[in-house]
Amino acid sequence: MNSVPSLRAAEPTPQPRMSTGIAGLDDILGGGLTPQRIYLVEGSPGAGKTTLGLQFLLDGAARGERGLYITLSETADELRAVAATHGWSLDALALFELAGDEALDIDAQQSVFHPSEVELAETTRNVMNEVDQVKPLRVVFDSLSEMRLLAQNPLRYRRQILALKQFFASRSCTVLLLDDKTSASDQHLHSIAHGVISLEQIAKEFGKERRRVNIIKMRGIRFRGGYHDYVLETGGITMFPRLVAAEHLRDFTPQTRPTGSTGLDQLLGGGLVSGTNTLVVGPSGIGKTTLSARCLLSALGRGEKASFYLFDEGLGTFFARNNALGMDLRPYADSGQLRLTHIDPAELSPGEFAQMLRDAVELHGVGFIAIDSLNAYLQAMPGEQYLVLQMHELLSYLNQQGVTTVLVLGQHGLIGEVRSDVDLSYLADTTVLLRFFESQGRLRRAITVIKSRTASHALTIHELQLGQEGVRIGAPLEGFEGVLSGLPSYHGSTPMMAMPPHASE
């Protein structure tokens, strides 16, 4: 009996990758670039194309690979000045400058042929001669906008790029072509290039500009799609791959841990569970941060490493207020067990913040994280829907790592109807609600747990007090009405707790 040949294709042999010199970009590309191919790096002026090209060449130089930077628009001195701002030396690279004095010599202009035809041919010939002389493995060509102007028509431009592509392929070069997007959409380049990396710079009405990268195309490589934030600072480009929680699964055993307040533990059904997140919701001044600090101090007392991210409050105020409530956190911060970070949302991208949390968990072994507050984090986002999506991935990641997470969400309004910037309650495993109420001419606080996915929690409402003794929770207040509607009133018989000598949030 004759055998039937299999129609299944053989598994492709994985090709070695070439690092881009940027760890985050290598991660997005699943390991780096395929060598001996031509890639297009496009972006508006200021997006960081030149810096990316220099990092690519310097990474090769560190590996013993010859690199050539071909510049049509900048001078070699300008490139060295850019490198110097990052603390780099370009001595190991070959710089070929086509914007020299000869290109500006009036006597060298042609009169018989159209100038663009002569200049384009001479430019291409000079580039090829330099490549044959240097014999580089890595090449950066900056920029294609000059070639486009010399060609003056799309057909001649495409033919010239194809000729360069074949030439570089015959010389086994890996090439980055830089383009500043002077043409609205150059699909000719996209079809010719093996891969297309798009850099964007987005100006905000207030605060630092946002930069993000998008891999439009990459043949033969499974890359992480979508937008990824990056920063351009002294030292070069740092990219933050978009967090995908499913890529970071980890086995752990959930444990219920006390909060340091017996009353709060009873409300929660035992305490906070590792691998879950707790959302503390309430108006300004109600005690959300203090409640989070109480849980934080309990984790530190057990020897856990913790990180507290403050968006709203200064570090000095945070330490002083908690110290007045009998919770001294400074020794833990001084020892390094507590990593306390103040964040300005106008200067931070969401991708950078997600990377900060990943580093805290993966590099520093942090097991407790508090974010205060989500309202300020929202201001770093372009829209509420993006906040929800990113926060979903972030919380899923922290849960899968076994981290205990506490989130603070402030609500607008002190009394009466209160509302939130965005509803994140469905993302939370546990939701703690705080409210002001009036009783016998005094302003008081109420606390209740309205949701818990991990424990059978109490459904009662209790009085909450903050003072020198820390967090105090009273007996159930039977007879409350209107707590969830925002206008609570108390008509029961449970006595109120005595007011502490000094109370503050």
N, C-alpha and C positions, 0 to 999 in steps of 0.2 A: 504494500500500500504506500502510495507516494505521500510524502509529508507536504503540508501546505505551509509555505513560508509565512512567517509572522509579519503582520503589517505594522506592528508597533515600532516606533522609532527608538533608536538607542538613546539612552540617557546622555544628554550633552555633558561633555567634560567641563567642569567649572574652570573659568579662566582666572588667572591671577589678577589681582586688583592693584591699582596704583593709588596711593594716598593723595588726597588733595592738599594736605597740610593743615586741614581744619577737621578736628576730630568729630565735631557735630555733623559736618557735611558728609564725612565718611559713613557715619551712622545712618544718615538719611538715605544714602546710596547703597546701603547694605554691604559696605566694605571699601568703597572707593570707585575709581574710574577704570574702565577697561583700557589697557595700554594701547598705544599706537592707533589712536582714533582722534578725530577732530571734534571739539566741543564748542558750543556757543555759550558765552556768558553775557547776558544782556541786562541792562539796568540803566536807570536815569543817572545823570551826573551826581556824584555824592553817595551813591548806593554802596560803593566799596569794591568796584570791579578791579581797579588797579591793585588794591591791597590783597584781594583774593589771588590775583595772578602772581604777585610777589611771594605770597605764602606758598603757593604751589611750587614755584621754582626753588625757593629756599629749602623746602622739605626735600626736594630731589637732591639739592646740593649736599644736604646733611647725610644723604644715602649714597653719595658718591656719583650722582648722575649729573651730567652737564646740562645747564639750563641757559636758554637764550630769551631775552626780552626784546622784542622788536617794537619800537615806538614810532608812530607816524605823526603824533600830535604833541607829545611832550618831549622835552629835552632830557638827556641823561642826568643832568644836574638836578632837574625837577624830580626825577625818579629817586635819586639818592636822597634828596631832601624829604620825600615822603617816607622812605625807608628809615631815615634817621629819627623821625617822629615816633616810630615804633621801636627804636633801639636796635635796628637791623643794619647789617653791613652787606652791600651788594658786591663785594670784591670777588665772591665765588661765582658770580653770574657774568655772562656776556651780555652787554647792552649794545643794541644796534639802533642808532638814532637816524631816522630819515627826515627829521625836521631841523637839519643843520643849516649852516650858512650857504652851502651849495644850492639847496632847494630854493633859496631866496635870491639867488644871483640873477639880476635882470638880463645880463649878457648871455646867460645860458638858455634863455627862452627860445623856442623854435618858432619859425614863421611859415615854413612850407606846409607842415602837417598841423592838424588840430592839436593844441597843447595837451588836452586831456589824454589823447591816444598815446602821445610820446611819453608823458609823465607816468601813465599807468603801466606801460610796458617797462619803463626804466625802474619803476618802483618794484614791480614783480621780479625783474631780473636781479636787482640788488638784494632783495630778500633771499632769493634762491642761492645766490653766491655766498651770502653770509652763513646760511645754513650749511652749505657744503664745506665751508671753512671751519666752522665751530663744531659741527657734528653733534648737535645736542639731542638728548633724549626727551627733554621737556621744552616746549616753546610757548610763549605768550605773545600774541599778535594784537597790538593796541594802536589804533582801533579800526574797525571796519567802516566807520562813518567816513573816514578819509578815502578809503578805497571806493566807497559808493559815490562820493563826489567826483573822483577822478574818472570813474566809468561813465557817469552821466546818463546811462540808460540801463534798464534792468537786464537785458540780454547780455551785454558786455560784462556787466558786474557778475552775473551768475557764472558765465564761462570762466572768468578770472578766478572766482572762488573755487570752482571745480578743478581748475588747473592747479591751484595751491593745494587743494585736498589730495590730489593724486601725487603731487610732488612730496608732500610731507609723509604720505603713506609709504612711498618708495624709500624714504629715509628713516622709517621706523620711529617717527616722532609722535609724541602725545601733545596735542596742541589745544590751547584755549584761545578762542577768538573773542575778543571783547567788543561789544557793540553798545552804544549809548542810546539806542532806541530813537534815533532822529527820524526814522521812518516809522509811521504808526504801527504797521504790522508787516514784517518782512518774512513771509512764509517761505520764500526761496531759501533763506538761510536755515530755517527750521527743517526743511526737507533734506538739505545737504548734510547738516551736522549729525553726528552720531548721538549727541545728547544736547539738551537745551536747559540751562540753569538761569532762571529769571530772578533778579534781585530788585526789590522794591523799597523805596523810602517814602513814608507817609507822614506828612506834616500834620500835627494836631493843633487845634486852636489854642491849647495851653499845654505846657509841659514838653517833655522831650519827644523828638520825632521817633516814629516806629519804623523799624526795618524788618522785612521778612523775605524769605526765599521760597521759591516754588520750583520744583522739578517738572518742567513741562513735558519733557521727553527724555528717555534714556533707553536705547536699544539693548536688549539682552540682559537687562538688569532689573530685578524686582526692587523697587525703591519705595520709600514711605511718601505717599502723595500728600497733597494739601499744602497749606502754608506753615512755615516754621519761623519763629522769631529769631533774630540775631542782633548782636550789638557790634558796633565798630568803635573800638577804643584803642588806647595806647597798648601796643602789643599785638594788634591785629584784630581779625574777625573771630568772634565766638558765636557759634550757632547752637540753638536749643531745639533738638528734634521734638516734634509734637508727641506728647505723651499718649501712648496706647496701652491701657491697663492690661489688656489681654496678653501682652508680651512679657508681663512681669508676674506670672503666677508663682505662688510660694505656699508651701504647706506649713501650717501652724495650728496650735491648739488654743482655742479661745478661752480666756480666763476672766472671771468677774473680779474686779478689783475695787476696794473701797475708795471713796472720794475724800475721806477725812472728815466728813460730816455725817453723823449717824442718821440724822433726819433726812438728808438728801439720799443716803443709801436706801433707806426704807421707801422713799418715794420712787426710786429707780428700780426697785425690786432686787437690790443687792449691791449695786454700784455700777461702774462703767465696765463694759466688756471690751477686751482687746479685739482689734479687728473690726470695730464699729465706730461710727461717728455720732456725736451728740450736738444738736443745734440748740443754742440758748437764745431765745427770742424775747424782746421786750423794748420798751421805750428808753430814751436816754436817762441815765442816772439811776436806773432801777437796780443795778448790781450785777450785770452780766459779766463784766470783766473780773469782778471779785469772785464770783462763783467759779469762773474758769481758773482763776489763780488758786483757789482752794483745791480743785482737782489736780492742778499742776503740782502743788506742794506735796500732796499725798504721793504722787508718782515719784517725785524726787526723793521723798523719804524712804521709798522702797528700793532706791538705788537705780531707778530707770534714768536713762538720758532723755532729755526733753528739749523741745524748741518752741518758743513763743514768738509769734510774728505780730508785731504791733503796727497797725496802719494809722490809728487815730491818736494815740497817746504817746507822749515823750517818755524816754527811759527813766529820767529822774522822777517824774510824777508817778510813774508806775511803781518804782521801788518804794518811794515815800509813802504812798497811799496804802500799799499792802503791808508795809512795816507797821503803820498805825493801826492796822486791823489784826496785828499779831501774826503776820505771815512774812517772815524775813526771807527774801529770795536771793539777796545779794551774795551770801556765801556760796550758793550753788552756781551762780553766774561766775564768780571769781574762780571757782575750781574747774569750770568748763563743763560741768554736768548739765547746766542749763545754758542753752544758746538763745539769747534774747536779741531779736533783730527788729530795729525800727525801719519801716519801709515807707517811702514816698511813692504813692501810686502814680504820680505824674511822671516819675522817672523810671518806671519799671514796666516791662512788658509781661503779659501773662505767661509766655513761654519761659522767660527767665525765672519767674516766681516758681513755676512748676519744677524747673531744674534745681532750684534751691532746696525744695522739699525732697526731691529725689536724692540729692547729695547728702542731706541730713540723715535720711534713712539708710542709704546704701554705703556711704563713706564713714558716717559718724555713729551709726547704730542707735539712732533716736527711736524711742518707742512711744513717746507721747508728743503730740503736736497740737498747739492751739493757734487759731487764726482770729484776730480781733482787729477789724471786723470785716465781714463780707461786703458791707456797704462801700467801704473805700476800695476794696478789690474790684468792685463793679466799675469804678471810675476808670480803671486801667483797660477796660474792655470796650470794643467798638459798639456793642449792643448786648441787650439782656440775653438773647438767645445764645450768644457765644459764651456768656458766663455760665449758663446752665450746662451747656455741652462740655466745656472745659472742666467745670467743677465736678461733673459726673465722672469724667475720666480720672480726675485727681483723687476723688474720694474712693473710687473703685480701686485705684492703685494702693492707696494707704490702707484700705481694708484688707486687701490681699497680702500686704506685708505684715499684717498683725499689729498695726499701729493704732493706738487709741487717740482719736481726734475729737477736739472740741472746737465748734464754730460759733462765733458770735454774730448775730444779725440784729442790728438796731432798727426800730420802727419809728415812723414819724408821728409826733404828737405825744403829749404826756398823759393827758386824760381825754376821755371821750373816744371818738373813733381813731384808731391807729392803723397805719398801713405800712407795708414793706416795699422796698425798691423792687424786689423780685421774690417770687415764691420758691424757696428751696426746701420746703418741708418734706416734699415727696422723696428727696434725695437722702434725707436724714434717717438714721436708724432709730434715734431717740430724739424727741423734741421736748424741751423744757420751756414753759411759758411763764413769764414774769409780768406782773401788773401792779400798778398803784391802786390803792383804794383808800377811802376815808372812813374813819371810825372815831366817834366821840371827839370830833374836832381835830384829829391828828391824821397826817398823811402816813400811810403804812404800805408795806409791800406784801404781795401774795405770790405764791409759787405753786405750780402744778405740773405734772408730767402728762402730756396729752397724747404721747405716742411712744411705743417701744416695740421693736421687732424681736428683741432677744430675751425679754423677761416679762413676767406678770407684774406690771407696775401699779402703784396706787392711783386711784381715780379721785382722790380727795384734794381739796385746796387747803393750803397751809399758809400761815403768816411767816414771812422771811424777815430776819433782822441781821444787820451788818454792824458790827461794833468792835471794841477792843478784844472781844472773845472770838472774833472771826465771824463765821457764818452760823446763824442759829435759825432753826426751823421749829415752829410751834406745833401744837396739836391740830388735828383737822378742824377747820372752821365750818361747822354745819350751819347752814342758814345763809350762805352766800347766794347772791343773784346777780346776773349780768356781767360776770367776769369775762367771758369770751366775747361779749358784745362791746366791751370797751368802757362800760359805765358800771363797774361793780358796786354793789351795796351789800352791807352785812346786817342781817336781822337775827342772828343766832344768839346763843347764850354762852358760847365758849369765850372765856376771858382772854383779852389781848395780853401779849407778853409785855413785861415791863420794858420801857425804852432804855437802851444802853446809854452810859454816860456820854459817849461820843459816837455818832453814827455818820457814816459817809459811804459813798459807793465803793 
